[in-house]
């Protein structure tokens, strides 16, 4: 079924007690964070911007690093969770949420009220900075303070290595422990919701296959078609902030 949120909701959704959610950039666009691959995405409009989040370019080119730090500074601001994030936090409070597996790095799920232990950040977090040499971690705020003070490309104060946001760049491996935990959650749910994600980036998209193979119903909520629409049990095209409160209404 493709289209609007069905009324009434199917019993298999209202009766679900172990829901796993995979979220992508689409859930955060309503909070003012631009997506990357959509029609108005950052990389769609400026393909060269993808170099700023590609590890090989970042390590090799100081100018790429300087541009990346400026991009992070420009994206700072009062970004708040929206109704979609809050619906998932409410789902946890009602004891129906098994896990949130997010491709986002913005921390809005936790800000909305989801427990840190419930949220698995597949692509890391923008709120921390890591040294690529020694692994030391500091806050993004401390790195931004150095940028604001005039350091265009701050290095690690422990070893002098290259600093980068604690996010997964292209060419960088996902944390195997996080990926394993995500796969275990996907295999242990009765409903798997893919929200605001194109389902084209692997291994994250493959979590949908794991859930379906384990017997879960699959729901896709996304503005654009995905490769999983035909096999999904329900596809919703409505705005995420409006759809989720209805989809996840109390049983």
Phi, psi and omega in degrees: 000128181235137176142225183280172176296126184288148174232123356285166177291147179296147182301324182295339177273314181291334180272351185296137180236356177227077183267131173248135184240130171253121181245145176236192187302332184300331181285339182261350180296330179287351173263003178095007178266120182292148174275185186247318188255353182291177181305327178250022184292160181302314183281336176294317181282327183220085182304332181293338181295338180298334179298332183292340180240026175249120191302317184297318177293318184298316182289321188278336192235107179302328180293323176298318180296317179298317179295322180295319178295320178295322177298316180297320180296318182291334181275354178290151180163185181274080178265126184239153176300154177248186184299331177294313177299317182294327177296324179287325175295320178294325177299320177294317181299331179273003175076022183253357186260121176278316181189154168249120176254109187245138172273355182275156184244009191273346179074014184288334177297314179293321179297328180285341178127359175288140180294139178305326180288343180272335184265122175253113183271095185298326184250018176086197184223142178278353185272359177228161179235139181235144174277131181285348180262304186257350178082001180301140181243139174224178180277153175296326179300320180293323177292318179295328176296323177291322177297313181296334180277357174113004176272111184286334183215074185298140178255173181292129181282352177268315186231355182081008181286175180283131175265146177212151174304148184280051178244161180272115178271164173299134183089003180245138183286143172291155176295118184297328179292319178294318181295321178296316179296323179294318179296321179295320178294317181298328180279355186234049180223158175261337174224136179242116180257122173257113191239121174065032179230142180287345182055039177242350182261120179255149015273357183302314181299328181294345176297331176298318178296319180299315181297313181297319180294336180269004175099005181283149169283145183244129177240130177247123175240104185202146183291326182249157177300151177233164178295347184258003184300317185294329182266351182288152177283334180206134177235127182240131183255000183288164176303134188299316181298335178268325185287316188297316178302328177283315181299323187253025179299151180305139180289000000 
